[in-house]
Amino acid sequence: MELLKRAEKSGLKTKVLQFGEGNFLRGFVDWMIDRLNKEYVWNGGVTVVQPLPGGLVDKIAAQDGLYHLYLRGLLNGERVEETRVVECITNAVNPYSDADKFFECALNPDLRFIVSNTTEAGIEYKSGQSESDFAGTTFPGRLTMFMKKRFDAGLPGFILLPCELIDRNGDCLKECILKYAEDWGYGSDFIAWVNSENHFTNTLVDRIVTGYPRDKAEEMCRQYGVQDNIIDTAEIFHLWVIEGDKKLAEEIPFHKIGLNVLWTDDVTPYKKRKVRILNGAHTMMVPAAYLAGIRTVKEAMDNETVFEFMKQGIFEEVIPTIDMPKDELVQFANDVIERFRNPFIEHYLISIALNSVSKFKVRVLPSLLGYMEKMGTEPKRLVFSLAALIAFYKTDDANDGEDIIEFMKNASVEEILAKEEYWGQDLSMLCGSVKKYFDMINEKGSEAAIKEVIA
């Protein structure tokens, strides 16, 4: 079977340089750009840059940048499946084997956007790095060199859209670049150009991209009639929140075609919404569901008791603690529930349960404490979820740091709640309720205990 190839040369202008050729960016950003080209005639091509020595650029180049993206999930309660050939990638560069080709991209006057997804550890500054050691420096270091080449050519700056899942990702990237510019003596004019001619946006991205479908790829290629070695798969839902000057949205007008891309003055509330509702729902539900013998998110959503527990927790105890319009929060929560019910994705609870202590502190505890402060009473479902977490750590299935597992397994409920190192404060004021729910779980079983809490 022949490889997927272009029938004719692409006439797209390269407007985007993308650090990262993996599943997420191809199933999220490149999908959006491809739609913008086809539905709005944006005419923008993407050059992907491999951020690590090993990667997919050879496979991408072999297919002229083309690949199938298979989207599947629930939309307004209906099962939806959609496949499209994404055609916006026009070039693929491995800077480790061809640094000259990489730096040539800086001289392209059409280039306006820089997108990245180099993992949470990718945006990093390391002191003592050498400008001459291209392969040994960090992603921000290589980007600093690239931007210096652009500056020296007298060309305009960029709109930077980092997608790494860290707080204030754009601010962090800019800070790293300015430090490298200082280290390498690039001069005050370059630093002024970075500050005035480039727009570093802070972003929040949200889509489950499940990547190459190993178990179904052969069958899919037979259906397509071509060999595609870089098929990508993702859910239907997508959200991109971008903190930056809203005038910039006109340069990449996703809103013109109805994509769920929001430009805002502050990304913080959207991050809080995602962490507390989406991530928080996972973390509050998983230990209780796992103790009830449930093993996947889909099974949990199909269990009336567990589903009602999670739903009450979200709508009655989490949403009241978030300072955003209630209708927006309710819509987001309903979208989250629909995503959890996606029949195409097997999301194992034991995977979500990894490092549950630290996750609870970040994802659930702020809602629990916020509810107590606002309402003057305990949120019983969130408090129950803390008891279930403690009960889960008493089993042999908890997966966390060795010291955390040992302490949680052997310590009393009282000792665990008093462990300020884990929670950021002493939670002994919850001891009566948590101990009651903990004993209930052990005596009656998790599902029966949940039924009492939601009654």
DATA-V976437 format. One record per residue. N is the residue number from 0. SS is DSSP state (alpha for helix, beta for strand, coil for the rest). D_FIRST is the distance of its C-alpha to the first C-alpha in Angstrom with 2 decimals. Layout:
BEGIN
N:SS:D_FIRST, N:SS:D_FIRST
END
This chain:
BEGIN
0:coil:0.00, 1:coil:3.82, 2:beta:6.65, 3:coil:9.23, 4:coil:11.82, 5:coil:15.19, 6:coil:15.97, 7:coil:19.39, 8:coil:21.43, 9:coil:23.01, 10:coil:26.74, 11:coil:27.63, 12:beta:30.60, 13:beta:30.22, 14:beta:32.79, 15:beta:31.63, 16:beta:31.38, 17:beta:29.82, 18:beta:30.67, 19:coil:28.05, 20:coil:24.27, 21:coil:24.06, 22:alpha:23.35, 23:alpha:26.73, 24:alpha:26.99, 25:alpha:23.48, 26:alpha:24.29, 27:coil:27.80, 28:alpha:28.89, 29:alpha:25.71, 30:alpha:25.24, 31:alpha:28.83, 32:alpha:28.50, 33:alpha:25.45, 34:alpha:27.58, 35:alpha:30.55, 36:alpha:28.74, 37:alpha:27.57, 38:alpha:30.72, 39:alpha:33.38, 40:coil:32.02, 41:coil:32.77, 42:coil:30.51, 43:beta:30.05, 44:beta:27.39, 45:beta:26.97, 46:beta:26.89, 47:beta:25.99, 48:beta:27.94, 49:coil:27.16, 50:coil:30.47, 51:coil:30.09, 52:coil:29.18, 53:coil:26.09, 54:coil:23.58, 55:coil:20.33, 56:alpha:20.93, 57:alpha:18.63, 58:alpha:15.63, 59:alpha:17.05, 60:alpha:17.57, 61:alpha:14.08, 62:coil:13.02, 63:coil:16.24, 64:coil:17.86, 65:coil:15.78, 66:beta:15.07, 67:beta:15.55, 68:beta:19.02, 69:beta:19.90, 70:beta:23.69, 71:beta:25.61, 72:beta:29.24, 73:beta:32.56, 74:beta:34.07, 75:coil:37.63, 76:coil:37.18, 77:beta:34.15, 78:beta:30.69, 79:beta:28.32, 80:beta:24.53, 81:beta:22.89, 82:beta:19.50, 83:beta:19.30, 84:beta:17.25, 85:beta:19.72, 86:coil:20.14, 87:coil:23.42, 88:beta:22.44, 89:beta:22.97, 90:beta:23.57, 91:beta:23.21, 92:beta:26.03, 93:coil:26.90, 94:coil:30.70, 95:coil:31.27, 96:coil:29.55, 97:coil:30.41, 98:alpha:33.52, 99:alpha:34.44, 100:alpha:31.36, 101:alpha:32.27, 102:alpha:35.86, 103:alpha:34.99, 104:alpha:33.68, 105:alpha:37.29, 106:alpha:38.39, 107:coil:36.28, 108:coil:38.90, 109:coil:36.43, 110:coil:35.64, 111:coil:37.61, 112:beta:36.02, 113:beta:35.27, 114:beta:33.44, 115:beta:33.18, 116:coil:32.27, 117:coil:33.14, 118:coil:34.34, 119:coil:38.00, 120:coil:38.97, 121:coil:37.38, 122:coil:40.32, 123:coil:42.84, 124:coil:45.61, 125:coil:46.67, 126:coil:49.87, 127:coil:50.19, 128:coil:46.72, 129:coil:46.44, 130:coil:45.04, 131:coil:43.99, 132:coil:41.85, 133:coil:38.79, 134:coil:36.63, 135:coil:39.60, 136:coil:40.62, 137:coil:39.57, 138:alpha:37.38, 139:alpha:40.59, 140:alpha:41.76, 141:alpha:38.71, 142:alpha:38.98, 143:alpha:42.68, 144:alpha:41.89, 145:alpha:39.37, 146:alpha:42.00, 147:alpha:44.63, 148:alpha:42.54, 149:alpha:42.33, 150:alpha:46.07, 151:alpha:46.97, 152:coil:45.12, 153:coil:47.29, 154:coil:44.45, 155:coil:44.64, 156:coil:43.70, 157:coil:41.01, 158:beta:40.56, 159:beta:39.31, 160:beta:37.54, 161:beta:37.14, 162:coil:35.39, 163:coil:36.57, 164:coil:38.36, 165:coil:41.80, 166:coil:45.02, 167:coil:45.66, 168:alpha:42.42, 169:alpha:43.21, 170:alpha:46.77, 171:alpha:45.69, 172:alpha:43.23, 173:alpha:45.95, 174:alpha:48.47, 175:alpha:46.28, 176:alpha:45.69, 177:alpha:49.44, 178:alpha:50.26, 179:alpha:47.94, 180:alpha:49.39, 181:alpha:52.83, 182:alpha:51.94, 183:coil:50.53, 184:coil:53.32, 185:coil:51.29, 186:coil:54.51, 187:alpha:56.01, 188:alpha:54.50, 189:alpha:50.94, 190:alpha:51.92, 191:alpha:53.52, 192:alpha:50.35, 193:alpha:48.24, 194:alpha:50.75, 195:alpha:51.31, 196:alpha:48.15, 197:coil:45.47, 198:beta:44.94, 199:beta:43.99, 200:beta:43.14, 201:beta:43.29, 202:beta:40.50, 203:beta:39.51, 204:beta:35.91, 205:beta:35.00, 206:coil:31.66, 207:coil:30.04, 208:beta:26.56, 209:coil:24.85, 210:coil:21.82, 211:coil:18.47, 212:coil:18.22, 213:coil:17.49, 214:coil:18.31, 215:coil:16.23, 216:alpha:13.25, 217:alpha:10.83, 218:alpha:12.41, 219:alpha:12.40, 220:alpha:8.72, 221:alpha:8.59, 222:alpha:11.56, 223:alpha:10.40, 224:coil:7.45, 225:coil:5.81, 226:beta:5.71, 227:coil:9.50, 228:coil:11.47, 229:coil:14.77, 230:coil:15.12, 231:beta:18.89, 232:beta:21.21, 233:beta:24.91, 234:coil:27.89, 235:coil:29.21, 236:coil:32.46, 237:coil:32.89, 238:beta:36.03, 239:beta:36.79, 240:beta:40.49, 241:beta:41.54, 242:beta:45.09, 243:coil:46.05, 244:coil:47.70, 245:alpha:46.56, 246:alpha:46.75, 247:alpha:43.62, 248:alpha:41.67, 249:alpha:42.03, 250:alpha:39.95, 251:alpha:36.90, 252:coil:37.88, 253:alpha:35.76, 254:alpha:38.72, 255:alpha:38.23, 256:alpha:35.17, 257:coil:36.61, 258:coil:34.80, 259:coil:36.78, 260:beta:37.83, 261:beta:41.56, 262:beta:43.62, 263:beta:46.82, 264:coil:49.86, 265:coil:49.38, 266:coil:46.27, 267:alpha:48.50, 268:alpha:49.13, 269:alpha:45.43, 270:alpha:44.74, 271:alpha:47.67, 272:alpha:46.35, 273:alpha:42.93, 274:alpha:44.43, 275:alpha:47.17, 276:alpha:45.40, 277:alpha:41.73, 278:alpha:42.14, 279:alpha:45.66, 280:alpha:44.68, 281:alpha:42.25, 282:alpha:44.90, 283:alpha:47.76, 284:alpha:45.86, 285:alpha:43.89, 286:alpha:46.76, 287:alpha:48.55, 288:alpha:45.47, 289:alpha:44.40, 290:alpha:47.94, 291:coil:47.68, 292:coil:44.80, 293:coil:42.01, 294:coil:38.86, 295:beta:36.55, 296:alpha:37.30, 297:alpha:36.06, 298:alpha:38.50, 299:alpha:41.22, 300:alpha:40.71, 301:alpha:40.91, 302:coil:44.17, 303:alpha:46.99, 304:alpha:49.32, 305:alpha:47.03, 306:alpha:45.63, 307:alpha:49.20, 308:alpha:50.20, 309:alpha:47.48, 310:alpha:48.12, 311:alpha:51.86, 312:alpha:51.37, 313:alpha:49.25, 314:alpha:51.29, 315:alpha:54.76, 316:alpha:54.81, 317:alpha:52.11, 318:alpha:52.04, 319:alpha:55.85, 320:alpha:55.64, 321:coil:53.30, 322:coil:55.00, 323:coil:52.65, 324:coil:52.96, 325:alpha:52.75, 326:alpha:50.58, 327:alpha:47.90, 328:alpha:48.10, 329:alpha:47.96, 330:alpha:44.89, 331:alpha:43.14, 332:alpha:44.21, 333:alpha:42.93, 334:alpha:39.54, 335:alpha:39.56, 336:alpha:40.34, 337:alpha:37.54, 338:alpha:35.12, 339:alpha:36.53, 340:coil:35.87, 341:coil:32.15, 342:coil:30.79, 343:coil:27.31, 344:coil:28.65, 345:coil:30.28, 346:coil:32.79, 347:beta:34.96, 348:alpha:38.65, 349:alpha:39.11, 350:alpha:36.74, 351:alpha:38.74, 352:coil:41.93, 353:coil:41.32, 354:coil:44.43, 355:alpha:46.03, 356:alpha:49.45, 357:alpha:48.46, 358:alpha:46.22, 359:alpha:49.19, 360:alpha:51.42, 361:alpha:49.18, 362:alpha:47.65, 363:coil:50.35, 364:alpha:53.69, 365:alpha:54.19, 366:alpha:53.91, 367:alpha:56.23, 368:alpha:58.85, 369:alpha:58.46, 370:alpha:59.14, 371:alpha:62.24, 372:alpha:63.55, 373:alpha:62.99, 374:alpha:63.96, 375:coil:66.45, 376:coil:64.92, 377:coil:62.10, 378:coil:58.68, 379:alpha:58.56, 380:alpha:54.78, 381:alpha:54.05, 382:alpha:56.89, 383:alpha:55.58, 384:alpha:52.16, 385:alpha:53.97, 386:alpha:55.65, 387:alpha:52.36, 388:alpha:50.90, 389:alpha:53.87, 390:alpha:53.49, 391:alpha:49.79, 392:alpha:50.76, 393:coil:53.17, 394:coil:50.27, 395:coil:48.18, 396:coil:44.98, 397:coil:45.85, 398:coil:43.71, 399:coil:45.61, 400:coil:47.56, 401:alpha:49.57, 402:alpha:52.89, 403:alpha:52.02, 404:alpha:50.89, 405:alpha:54.08, 406:alpha:56.36, 407:alpha:54.87, 408:alpha:54.96, 409:alpha:58.56, 410:coil:60.30, 411:coil:62.16, 412:alpha:61.18, 413:alpha:64.12, 414:alpha:63.02, 415:alpha:59.43, 416:alpha:60.58, 417:coil:63.01, 418:coil:60.32, 419:alpha:60.37, 420:alpha:57.84, 421:alpha:55.17, 422:alpha:56.15, 423:coil:57.82, 424:coil:61.07, 425:coil:63.13, 426:coil:62.00, 427:alpha:64.98, 428:alpha:66.08, 429:alpha:63.22, 430:alpha:64.36, 431:alpha:66.13, 432:alpha:63.25, 433:alpha:60.51, 434:alpha:62.58, 435:alpha:63.20, 436:alpha:59.50, 437:alpha:58.59, 438:alpha:61.14, 439:alpha:59.96, 440:alpha:56.38, 441:alpha:57.66, 442:alpha:60.13, 443:alpha:58.26, 444:coil:54.58, 445:alpha:52.36, 446:alpha:51.50, 447:alpha:55.16, 448:alpha:56.21, 449:alpha:53.76, 450:alpha:55.20, 451:alpha:58.64, 452:alpha:57.56, 453:alpha:55.88, 454:coil:58.64
END
